[in-house]
């Protein structure tokens, strides 16, 4: 009888330790991501941070360029969903502190294209795109 009690106690302890180890060893995607705030976000990829989690589209230009903003991170970036048939474009984010980043979007591309982030805490940001044929689109400042 004592041997069975020890076996059950040992098995129970091992299972408890294993379960707690699994819970501690597993991180949620949000906690595993890099977080930043305002100027610390400048030059970072929004998808590699928590900034993309609460991002909203603040404005959309007439050609489809989007100004994206994360209130948690106080950072902004430009995004284009897909390319334009017959022309390639370069999307750009810039803020009033002079920080800016660009991303080339090929002709008729599919998927999401976005720039790196700029600080947007207490300053304004602007998304724009320039087409290789000379066309140009700008969103409002935010």
C-alpha positions in Angstrom: 0.0 0.0 0.0 2.8 2.4 0.9 4.5 1.8 -2.4 1.4 2.7 -4.4 0.9 5.8 -2.3 4.5 6.9 -3.1 4.0 6.1 -6.8 0.9 8.2 -7.0 2.5 11.1 -5.1 5.5 11.0 -7.3 3.4 10.8 -10.5 1.2 13.6 -9.3 4.3 15.8 -8.5 5.9 15.1 -11.8 2.6 15.9 -13.7 2.2 19.2 -11.7 5.7 20.3 -12.5 5.4 19.4 -16.2 2.1 21.3 -16.5 3.5 24.4 -14.7 6.6 24.2 -16.9 4.5 24.2 -20.1 2.5 27.2 -18.9 5.6 29.2 -18.0 7.5 28.1 -21.2 4.8 29.2 -23.6 4.6 32.9 -24.4 1.6 34.5 -26.1 2.3 36.1 -29.5 1.8 39.6 -28.2 4.1 39.2 -25.3 6.7 37.6 -27.5 6.7 40.6 -29.9 9.0 43.6 -29.4 7.2 46.6 -27.9 8.1 50.2 -28.3 6.7 53.6 -27.7 6.9 56.8 -29.8 10.5 57.7 -30.7 11.6 54.1 -29.8 9.4 52.8 -32.6 11.2 54.9 -35.3 12.7 52.5 -37.9 11.0 49.4 -36.6 8.8 47.0 -38.5 5.2 47.3 -37.2 4.5 43.6 -37.8 7.5 42.7 -35.6 6.1 44.7 -32.7 2.8 44.9 -30.8 2.0 48.1 -32.8 0.2 46.3 -35.5 -2.2 44.7 -33.0 -4.2 47.9 -32.4 -3.5 49.8 -35.6 -6.2 51.7 -37.3 -6.3 53.3 -40.8 -6.5 57.0 -40.1 -6.9 58.1 -43.8 -6.9 56.6 -47.3 -5.6 58.5 -50.2 -7.6 58.5 -53.5 -5.2 55.9 -55.0 -5.4 53.6 -52.0 -2.4 54.6 -49.9 -3.2 54.2 -46.2 -1.9 56.1 -43.2 -1.8 53.6 -40.3 -1.5 54.6 -36.6 -1.0 52.6 -33.4 -2.4 54.4 -30.3 -0.5 52.0 -28.0 2.8 52.7 -29.6 2.1 56.3 -30.7 3.7 55.4 -34.1 2.6 55.7 -37.7 3.4 54.0 -41.1 2.2 53.9 -44.7 0.5 50.8 -46.2 -0.6 49.8 -49.6 -2.7 46.7 -50.2 -1.6 45.3 -53.6 0.0 47.2 -56.5 -1.5 49.1 -59.3 -2.0 47.5 -62.7 0.3 49.0 -65.2 2.5 51.0 -62.8 4.8 50.5 -59.8 4.8 52.9 -56.8 6.9 53.9 -53.8 5.0 54.5 -50.6 6.4 56.8 -48.0 5.8 57.8 -44.3 7.2 61.0 -43.0 6.7 63.0 -39.8 7.2 66.7 -39.0 10.5 65.8 -37.2 12.0 64.9 -40.6 12.0 61.1 -40.1 10.8 59.2 -43.2 10.9 55.7 -44.7 9.9 54.4 -48.1 8.9 51.0 -49.6 8.8 50.0 -53.3 5.6 48.3 -54.5 5.9 46.5 -57.8 3.5 46.7 -60.7 0.3 44.6 -60.0 1.8 43.2 -56.8 -0.5 41.3 -54.4 -0.3 41.4 -50.6 0.3 44.2 -48.1 3.3 46.5 -48.4 4.2 48.8 -45.6 6.9 51.1 -44.5 8.9 51.1 -41.2 7.4 53.2 -38.5 8.0 56.8 -37.4 7.3 58.5 -34.1 3.8 60.2 -34.0 3.7 61.3 -30.3 2.9 65.1 -30.3 3.9 65.5 -33.9 2.2 64.9 -37.3 2.8 62.1 -39.8 1.9 61.9 -43.5 1.6 58.9 -45.9 2.2 59.4 -49.6 3.0 57.5 -52.7 4.7 58.3 -56.0 4.1 56.3 -59.1 6.8 55.6 -61.6 4.7 57.3 -64.3 4.7 60.5 -62.3 1.4 60.3 -60.5 1.3 61.3 -56.8 -1.1 60.7 -53.9 -0.9 62.1 -50.4 -3.0 61.5 -47.3 -3.7 64.1 -44.6 -1.4 64.7 -41.7 -2.3 63.0 -38.5 
